[in-house]
Amino acid sequence: MIPRMATPAQWIVGARPRTLPAAVAPVLAGTAVAVWEREAVWWKALLALAVSLLLQVGVNYANDYSDGIRGTDSDRVGPMRLVGSGAAPARAVKWAAFAALGAAAVVGLVLAATTSWWLVAVGLACILAAWFYTGGSRPYGYLGLGEVMVFVFFGLVAVIGTAYVQTEAFHLSALWAGIGIGALACAILVANNLRDIPTDRVAGKRTLAVVLGEDRTRHLYSLLVDASVVALVGVALTTTWWTLLALVAARPAVKAVTVVLGDRATGPALIPVLQLTGVAELLYAAGLLAGSGIGVVLASR
């Protein structure tokens, strides 16, 4: 019997390209801090972007593999999963995850070698967090800790780390930017888990949404969006008021909150919220970068 193998198009879908803005946004935000400090190093920013994208793809394949072998993806509402749908063997998806995470490690080593070797420990923590989100015997994503780790690694670590490899210093503005980006990254996961509450309960997956229940999860989503606005004020106070251009993210964010809180959408109707929140996060980061650039230009006149 010839083993089944996914098509290239299915592998691309399995990598979940719609989640990639969550990998791009923290690099833009961290670079915004470096720009304001007049210490941007563009080739390091590009390497940081490569690391972030590879980690995102790696965690997506890792989740596909781990959830697939557990049967969590047997009755999904969202996009296709390679293992759960039977499109690809679990072993192939696992090695795809290892390949992406390994590539992230290689690029990360280049950044560490040109900045500081202690960054190797940070990179190792990122890779372990990516794998054990749904992997291992006690995945933390099944214990209601997914949002915490997303906030830490796709918010604080990614933003502060991107700023640090360019400036080789810690800045309060990077912390505020990390909080804002982390809050929106968390909001994406909260919306995803809100959608999956019924199937996750059946599968025994105790996400934070399952623990909190539907109503509290909806309010948590709104609270995270509000937190990103508060963090933006912190960025503006520690850099330039031009960073308030990040408020361009308000339009998709308000639409998303309306669907979650006003319309109280469920199931597939929540899928657009994921896209709107991803767009909001990307616009937020782009606004920070543009605002920092404008602030530097005007300050140098």
N, C-alpha and C positions, 0 to 999 in steps of 0.2 A: 504494500500500500504506500503510495507516494504521500509524504507528509505535506500538510497544508501549509501554505505560506502567503502572507498578506502581499497585496500589490503595493508598489511605491506610493500610490495615492492613499491607500489605507494606512501605511506607515506615517505619512504626513498628518493624516487626521488623528492617528494615535498619539502623535507628539503634541497635540492640542495647541495648534498655532494661535488660537484666540486667547490663550493665557500668556503669550509672550510679552504683551505690553507691561505685565507685572514684573518682567525681568528687565525691560528697557527703562522703565520709569525711575527706579532707584539710581541707576547710573547717570541719567540726566540730572537728577536732583543733586547727587554728590558732586557732579561736575559743575553745577551751578555755584556751589560753595567755593570750589577751586577757582572758578572764574572771578568771583567777587574778591577773593584773596589775591588775585593777579598771579596765581600759580598753577593755572591749568596746564596739564601735560596731555595732549590729545592722544598720543599713541598709548599712554597708560589708560586713558578713558576707554579707548577701543578694546584693549585687552580686558578691562573690567567688564565691558559689555559682553565680550565673548564668554567670559566665565559665567556671568549671570544667565545668559541665554542657554548655555550648555547645562547649567544646574537645573534650570526650569524644565528643559526637555528631559533631562535625566530623572527628575522627580516625577514627571508625568508618566514616563515609561515604567518607573519603579512602582507607582501607584497602580497602573494598569496591571502589572504582573501580580503584585501582592493581593489586590482586591479580587483579581480574576481567579487566583487559585483558592481563595477563601469562599468564592461564590457570591461576594458582595455585589458584583456587577451583573449578576444573572438577570436582573429585572430593572435595568437602568432607565431613567427618564431622559437623561442628557445624551451627549454625543456618543458615537460608537466607541467601544473599548476592544482592543485587539484580542485579549485573552478571553474576556467575558463573551464576546460574540463568536469566538471560535475562528476568527480570521487568521490568527497566528498562534503557533505553539508557545506555551508559557516560557520555555527555555530561551527561545529566540528573543522574546520581549525583555527577559531578564538581562540577557547579554547586550541588548540595545541600551538598557539603562546603565549597565556597567561602562559601556563605551562612551556614552555622553558624560557620565560623571568622571571617568578617567581622563577624557579630553579636557574637562574643566580643571582637573587637578594639574595637568601639564601646563596649561596657560597660567593658572594661578601660581605655579612655581616660578614662572618667568617674572611675574609681578613681585613675588616675595624676594627673588634674587636681586631685583633692581630697586627694592624699597627697604624691606626688613624681613628677616627670616622668621620672626614670630608670627607673621601672617600665615605661615604654613599651618600652625595650630588652628587658626581661624578657618582656613580652608578645609581642614580635616573635619572640624565641627560642622561646617556647612554640608559636607558630603554625608556624614553620618546622619544628620538631621533629615536630609533628602531621602535616604534609604529607610530609616526607621519611622518615617511618618506613617506608612502603612505596612512596613516590613518587619520581620522579626516576630518573636513569640508574643510580645506585648507592645504593639505599635501605639505610639502616643496619639496618633490621629483617631484611634478608637477609644481613647480615654478622655476626650474633650479638651485636648491640649493643642490641637491643630492651629487654632487662631493665635495662641500665644507664640508658637514657633514661627508662624508666618510673620507676625509682627516683628519678632526679633531678627530673623534672618533675611526676609525680603523687605524689611523696613530699616531697622537700626543698623544691622551689620552691613547690609548692601550699600546704604547711603553713606554712612560714616566711613566704611572701608574704601569706597570710591573716592571720597574726598581725601582720605588719608594717603592713599598711594600717590596722589598728585601733589599734595601740599606737605606731606610727611609731618603733619601736626593735627591735633584734635581741635575742632571748632564747635562752639555752642550752636551756631547756625546749622551745622550738619546734624546735630541731635534733634533740633526742631523739625528739620526737613525729614529726617528718618521717622519721626513720630507721625508726621502727616502722610508720608508714603506708606508707612506700615499700617496706619489706620485704614487707608483705602484698599490695600492688599488684603487685609483682614475682612473688609466688607465684601470683597469678591467671594472669599471662602464662606462667609456667613450666608450669603445669598445662595451659594451652591448647596450648602448643608441644609438650609431652610427648604429648598426644593426637594431634597432627598430624605427628609424626615421619615416619611412612611416606609420607604424601602430600607433605610438604615435601621429602623427599629426592628423590622422583620429579620434582618441579617445580623442583629446583635451589635451593630456598630454604634457605640455611644459617643457621637459627636457632641460638641457643645450645644448645637441646636436641639438634639434629642434630649439632652439633659435639661435645658432651659424651657423647652416647649415652644410651640409656634409663636405665640403672642410676644413673649419676651425676646425671642430671636429677632422678630421684626423691629422691635424697639432698639435692640443692640445694633442692628444694621444702621439705623438712623443716627444713633449715638456715635458710631464710628465716622460717619460722614461729617457730623458736627465737629468731632475731634480734629479732623483734618483741617478744618477752617481755623480753629483755635491755634493749631500748630503753625499754620501759615502766618498768623499774626506774629508768632514767635520768630519765624524766619525774617519777616520784614523788620522787626525791631532790632535784630542782630546783623542785618545786612543793609538792604535798601527797600524803600517802600515800593519800588518798581516790581518787586517779586509778587506783589498783590495781583499781577497779571495772571497768576495761577488761578484766580477766581473764574477764569474762562471755563474751568472744570465744573462750575456750578450748574450749567444748563443740563448736561447729561446726568449729573448727580441728583438734581432735583427731580428729574423724570424718573430716575430709578427709585428714589424714596417714595414717590407718589405711587408707583406700582406696588412697592412692598407694603407701605403703611396705608395708603388711601384705597387702592384697589384690592389689597389683601390677596394678591395673586398667589396661586399654588401650582405645583407641578410644572409642566412645560411653559406655562405663562411667566415663570420666573427666569427663563433662559435669557430673554432680552436684558434683564437686570445685570446679568454677568457681563454682557457686552458693554452696556452703558457705564458700569462701574469701572471696567477696564479702560474705556475711553476717558473717563473722568480722571483716573490715575495718571494716564499718559499726558493729558492736557495740563494737569496740575504740575507735573514735573517739567514739561516743556515751558510752562509759564514761569517757573522758577528760573530756568536757564536763560530764557529771553530777558526776564526782568533783571537778572544779575548782569547780563551783558550790557543792557541799556544803562543800568546804574553805573557801571565802570566807565562807559564812554562819556556819560554826562559829568562824572566826577573828575575826569581827566582834562576837561576843557578849562 
